[in-house]
Amino acid sequence: MSAARVRPPKARGADPISASVLGHQPEALLAFMKLYGRLWSHGILDQSSKEMARIRNARTLDCGI
């Protein structure tokens, strides 16, 4: 995945991530987004397992998504 395809994070307050630790660390958030996007798009898990993991992570982190 090229860096040109990853958008920088939105301004604080524009999404649920803004109140998180990553919301205050733009470089770490960008690195996380690259990694997560790569795993989501090119991982070996089936789509339903990925969605179940996404929902569980959202609940665990109380991110509201």
SULFENKA-V229069 format. One record per residue. N is the residue number from 0. RES is the residue in one letter. D_LAST is the distance of its C-alpha to the last C-alpha in Angstrom with 1 decimal. Layout:
# SULFENKA-V229069
n & res & d_last
N & RES & D_LAST
N & RES & D_LAST
This chain:
# SULFENKA-V229069
n & res & d_last
0 & M & 24.4
1 & S & 26.0
2 & A & 24.9
3 & A & 25.5
4 & R & 22.6
5 & V & 20.0
6 & R & 19.1
7 & P & 19.2
8 & P & 16.3
9 & K & 16.0
10 & A & 17.7
11 & R & 16.4
12 & G & 14.5
13 & A & 13.3
14 & D & 9.7
15 & P & 7.5
16 & I & 9.7
17 & S & 12.8
18 & A & 13.2
19 & S & 13.0
20 & V & 16.2
21 & L & 15.5
22 & G & 15.2
23 & H & 18.8
24 & Q & 20.0
25 & P & 19.7
26 & E & 21.9
27 & A & 19.9
28 & L & 16.6
29 & L & 18.5
30 & A & 20.0
31 & F & 16.7
32 & M & 15.4
33 & K & 18.7
34 & L & 18.7
35 & Y & 15.3
36 & G & 16.1
37 & R & 19.5
38 & L & 18.4
39 & W & 16.0
40 & S & 18.8
41 & H & 21.8
42 & G & 21.1
43 & I & 23.2
44 & L & 20.7
45 & D & 20.4
46 & Q & 17.3
47 & S & 16.5
48 & S & 16.7
49 & K & 14.4
50 & E & 11.7
51 & M & 12.5
52 & A & 12.4
53 & R & 9.0
54 & I & 7.7
55 & R & 10.2
56 & N & 9.5
57 & A & 6.0
58 & R & 8.1
59 & T & 11.0
60 & L & 9.8
61 & D & 8.2
62 & C & 5.7
63 & G & 3.8
64 & I & 0.0
